[in-house]
Amino acid sequence: MRILLIISVILQGTEARTFVFGGSTRISHLRNWLNKDYPCQGDRIIFEENKKTVTFVDESIQVTSMILPQVGTIIFSDDSVLGEKSRWQCTHRKSPENVFFQSDSEFAGFSDPSSWLLDDKPLLHMNMVPGALLRKKLQIKIAKEIATIFCRE
C-alpha cells in the first residue's frame, strides 16, 4: 500500500514555475517608460504631473531637462550623477525627444502579484522563488527512496 502511494505521487508530478520579483521604480528599468521608450542623451524626461511618483535614480543619466511631478519623491543613489551618460542610455537621437516616465505602480509591493515576473531562464539569485528545477530534484530524491525501500524488502 505504501509503495502505491509513493508511485502515485511520482506519476502525478508537480508543475512549477520560477518567478522573480520585478516590482521596480528604478529609472533604468525599461518597463517604467511609456511604450518602453527610454531616454537617450539630450532627451527631456517628463513625469506624470498629477500622479504621486516615487522613483529611484539608480544610475547616472544625461538629459537636457526633467519635468517633475507635483507630488513625489526622487531618490538618488550614491553613484548616480546628473549630466553623465549611463550604459543603459542610448546615444543622441537626431533631435531631442520627450520621453515619459510612467511606472506601473506607485510602490511595488512584495505581495502584489503584478510585481512578480515569470522567469523563463532561471538563475539562482536572491529574488528567486523555487520552481521547475526543484521538481526534478524531488523526483530524483523520491526515486532513490523507492529504490532503497525495494532493496530493504
C-alpha positions, 0 to 999 in steps of 0.5 A: 500500500505504501509503495502505491502511494509513493508511485502515485505521487511520482506519476502525478508530478508537480508543475512549477514555475520560477518567478522573480520579483520585478516590482521596480521604480528604478529609472533604468528599468525599461518597463517604467517608460511609456511604450518602453521608450527610454531616454537617450542623451539630450532627451527631456524626461517628463513625469506624470504631473498629477500622479504621486511618483516615487522613483529611484535614480539608480544610475547616472543619466544625461538629459537636457531637462526633467519635468517633475511631478507635483507630488513625489519623491526622487531618490538618488543613489550614491553613484548616480550623477546628473549630466553623465551618460549611463550604459543603459542610455542610448546615444543622441537621437537626431533631435531631442525627444520627450520621453515619459516616465510612467511606472506601473505602480506607485510602490511595488509591493512584495505581495502584489502579484503584478510585481512578480515576473515569470522567469523563463531562464532561471538563475539562482539569485536572491529574488528567486522563488523555487520552481521547475528545477526543484521538481526534478530534484524531488523526483530524483530524491523520491526515486532513490527512496523507492529504490532503497525501500525495494532493496530493504524488502 
